[in-house]
Amino acid sequence: MKCPGRSPGTGESNGGAAVIENAVGPSARPPWWRTAALAVAGLLAVAACGGGATQSGGGSQEANGSPITIGVLDDQAPLTAVEGAEMRVNTDLAVAQINSSGGIHGHKVNVVFADPQADPSKAVALAQQLVQQNNVDVLVGAVLSSECLGVENLVARLQIVYVSSTGCASEDFTAKQCNQYSFRLTPQGQQVNIPLSSYIVKQYGTKWSIIYPDYAFGQSQLAAYKVGMQAAGGALAQIIPIPQNETNMTPYISKISTDGSVNGLINTEVGADLVRASTTIAQFNLNAKLPIVGVFGKERFAGVYPPSLTGDIGQSPELSDAAKENSFDVAYHTAFKGQLGKEDPAIINTLGNDKAVPGDLGYEAYTAITALKLAMLSSNFTGKSDTSKLISAMSKLKAKQSADFPGGDFQMNASDHQGATTTYIAKINGQQEDVLATIAPDKLPPIGTCQAK
């Protein structure tokens, strides 16, 4: 679809969504990838031309100014299939809402998607291409911590704002190598592990076993839980590293002590490894022998918790199902369902079809875009030349629970560019999540002492 008087720019479709075809080659992508990009391009074209329902955004005027382009690194490798699908749907949703409400002070938001395929070197190369060849104004995304850390180093040289989205959970992103251009909204590491550790030590005991993925993210989680346990008066009595993409979990899960020497198990596996680890834990009937901590979010299980997860405890800024008393969250979940129906069938199937939920993975992607929207509006951002103004606005960003942050309140730490959100500790009860504790953003501990300069 073409808007009257417009022609597509390099690397973009008429509606503003595009795939970098020469980045990794069409044959390397899932078959739905180009189809999905074009489908979303049509959606954005309708929004940019004045179609679509009015949503939370930049105002009611028509978006007819020069476009603002966001480059999104959206991994679609098997390892990151769920994270990538959630990033795609929720990015599409947030951008469509912005454009249907007039864009950013009349400037339509375009999106250029690129698939690093869970490869850190490709993530850095694609980020550089998005900036230098596709001329994007802001970078978003990359799922794996190793990808995010590489892109974070790159943007300091390219001098462009970078906001992490779904994933990117290594503490190091904001605890050790923060810089003025990089931002993360969702609390990670000891920000959430200290409160969670305090809760489980008080409820179950001081000695814990932990399984973790043996790469940057998992090592960061291990370090954070060590700090959390120490702060809570507990300890990690058994530490079991598991290689990334391990298909046979039995040799590792079988090591977990059930002789009374530990009070529970902390499971920090993610993605496909989480599903395999949880399945093996159930096969060994460990759920009946030990409390399991760390597994949370229906989106990780195609929208339906396996029965074996009942009793597991986790933390999240967003519950899997919207609380009826939270009108903002109800509206968000409804909009998510509507957007999901416009996506490629492969994405819909990955997330569980009619059982699909945004969960915390989707919420991270959605709020990455809504935070940028708020900062762009307040700074009158029109493009990369306004980067310094956008950095200042992002650094000071604070929001109450709203359509932009439906799960709860938000505040950015100006010193390290690490966000804090309302966080829920909850227990899985069948298909329900029973909230055990609610922690306000200002009650979360800092992630470190890094200074973004």
C-alpha positions, -999 to 999 in steps of 0.1 A, spaced: 0 0 0 13 35 -8 4 67 9 -3 95 -16 29 113 -26 52 89 -8 79 66 -20 98 41 0 133 49 13 162 26 11 157 -6 31 121 3 40 87 -8 28 60 17 20 46 12 55 79 16 73 87 -20 82 115 -38 63 138 -67 64 175 -63 56 176 -89 28 213 -89 22 223 -91 59 221 -128 64 203 -140 33 166 -150 29 174 -187 30 187 -183 66 154 -170 79 122 -188 90 98 -190 60 74 -166 77 100 -138 81 95 -118 49 58 -124 49 55 -111 84 76 -80 76 53 -72 46 22 -78 66 33 -54 93 44 -30 66 8 -29 54 -4 -23 90 19 6 95 11 20 61 -26 21 71 -17 38 104 6 63 87 -22 72 61 -47 79 89 -63 45 92 -67 24 123 -82 30 157 -69 57 180 -45 44 207 -21 59 232 4 79 212 16 113 202 -17 131 197 -46 130 173 -30 149 144 -21 131 112 15 118 111 28 136 80 63 149 91 96 133 82 97 97 96 116 86 126 132 52 120 139 25 146 162 -4 138 151 -35 157 174 -65 161 148 -93 164 164 -128 168 144 -156 151 168 -185 158 153 -217 173 170 -208 206 152 -175 207 120 -183 189 96 -173 217 116 -141 226 118 -132 189 81 -137 184 71 -117 215 95 -89 204 79 -88 169 43 -87 180 48 -62 208 70 -39 188 44 -40 160 17 -32 185 34 -3 201 45 13 168 10 9 153 -5 26 183 19 55 181 13 60 144 -25 57 147 -24 86 172 -3 109 150 32 96 155 58 117 174 44 152 171 33 144 135 64 123 126 55 87 117 76 59 133 91 35 108 107 1 118 135 -18 101 138 -53 114 170 -74 112 176 -110 123 210 -117 140 200 -153 144 213 -154 180 248 -147 167 267 -119 186 290 -111 157 260 -108 133 242 -86 159 270 -61 159 274 -62 121 237 -57 116 235 -29 141 263 -11 123 245 -17 90 212 -4 103 229 28 115 253 35 86 233 21 56 197 21 67 201 54 85 180 45 115 176 70 143 175 46 173 185 10 178 163 -15 198 166 -52 206 189 -82 204 179 -111 227 211 -128 239 232 -110 265 263 -116 244 246 -98 215 235 -68 236 269 -63 252 285 -62 218 259 -37 204 263 -16 236 300 -12 229 293 -4 193 267 24 199 292 44 220 313 47 189 283 53 166 267 78 190 232 65 187 206 56 214 202 19 220 174 4 241 174 -32 250 141 -51 245 131 -87 252 160 -106 269 194 -89 273 194 -99 310 231 -99 319 239 -76 348 270 -63 330 248 -43 305 242 -16 332 263 -28 362 297 -28 345 298 -14 309 270 11 309 274 41 287 254 73 279 238 59 248 224 26 262 193 20 283 175 -10 298 140 -7 312 134 -41 329 151 -47 363 176 -75 362 201 -94 382 204 -85 419 177 -58 415 152 -87 415 172 -116 429 179 -99 462 141 -94 470 133 -129 456 161 -145 476 149 -127 508 115 -141 502 125 -177 496 151 -179 524 125 -167 548 98 -191 536 118 -222 528 153 -222 543 188 -210 537 205 -236 515 197 -238 478 208 -256 447 210 -236 414 211 -247 378 222 -220 353 231 -217 316 269 -216 313 273 -184 292 272 -146 299 235 -144 310 236 -175 332 269 -165 348 255 -131 355 224 -148 372 247 -170 393 266 -139 405 234 -121 413 219 -150 432 251 -153 452 247 -116 462 210 -121 469 215 -152 490 243 -135 510 221 -105 516 192 -128 528 214 -149 551 213 -179 527 238 -197 505 240 -216 472 250 -250 485 250 -267 451 259 -250 418 253 -269 385 263 -252 352 245 -265 321 259 -258 285 238 -236 263 216 -256 238 220 -288 258 195 -313 245 201 -340 272 194 -324 306 194 -357 325 231 -357 335 227 -323 351 192 -326 366 201 -359 382 228 -342 402 203 -320 421 203 -330 458 172 -344 473 187 -358 505 177 -328 526 210 -310 522 193 -282 502 159 -265 508 150 -258 472 161 -254 436 167 -222 417 162 -227 379 177 -199 358 175 -216 324 158 -196 296 143 -202 261 143 -237 247 167 -248 275 141 -238 301 115 -260 286 139 -290 284 151 -284 320 116 -281 334 105 -313 316 134 -332 330 128 -318 365 92 -331 362 105 -365 350 126 -368 382 96 -357 403 117 -330 418 87 -307 420 72 -329 446 105 -330 466 117 -294 464 103 -259 460 113 -246 425 122 -209 420 128 -189 389 104 -204 363 76 -180 355 56 -168 325 31 -186 304 46 -172 272 75 -196 277 51 -226 275 29 -216 245 4 -199 268 -3 -229 291 16 -239 322 24 -277 324 8 -292 355 43 -300 369 50 -262 373 22 -258 400 39 -244 431 68 -228 413 77 -193 423 90 -165 402 92 -127 397 80 -105 369 70 -70 360 40 -84 342 16 -113 351 6 -137 324 -30 -129 326 -43 -93 331 -58 -86 365 -94 -76 360 -90 -46 384 -62 -32 362 -80 -15 333 -46 -6 317 -34 -41 316 -68 -55 304 -66 -30 275 -30 -41 268 -38 -78 267 -68 -71 245 -46 -51 221 -20 -78 221 -46 -104 210 -57 -81 182 -22 -75 170 -14 -112 172 -42 -120 148 -25 -98 122 9 -116 124 21 -145 104 6 -179 114 41 -192 124 44 -165 150 9 -171 162 17 -208 165 50 -202 183 32 -182 210 4 -207 215 -24 -195 191 -55 -185 211 -36 -192 244 -9 -167 236 -1 -140 262 25 -112 262 40 -121 296 71 -104 308 89 -112 275 64 -93 254 61 -66 281 98 -58 278 94 -52 241 62 -32 244 76 -8 271 109 -4 252 89 13 225 65 32 247 94 45 268 111 58 236 78 73 226 75 93 259 111 104 257 108 114 221 76 134 228 91 153 258 124 160 239 108 169 206 129 143 189 128 143 151 158 122 143 194 112 151 205 148 152 185 151 184 203 122 201 216 143 230 181 155 238 167 120 237 194 107 260 185 135 285 148 126 283 154 89 287 177 94 316 150 113 335 121 91 324 95 83 351 59 71 346 30 60 367 10 29 358 -7 38 325 -14 26 290 23 30 283 33 10 314 2 -11 321 19 -35 345 29 -8 370 51 22 377 84 29 361 115 50 368 149 52 351 181 55 371 200 84 355 234 72 367 235 38 350 205 39 327 189 9 344 152 10 348 131 -2 377 94 -13 375 67 -25 398 77 -62 403 56 -91 414 67 -122 433 41 -149 425 34 -186 427 20 -207 399 -13 -223 409 -26 -243 379 -31 -217 352 -33 -189 378 -5 -168 393 -10 -159 429 8 -127 439 28 -132 470 45 -98 472 44 -65 452 76 -44 451 76 -7 441 103 5 417 119 26 444 122 -4 467 143 -24 443 181 -23 450 205 -8 425 221 -32 400 256 -18 406 277 14 407 284 20 370 282 56 358 269 62 322 293 86 306 
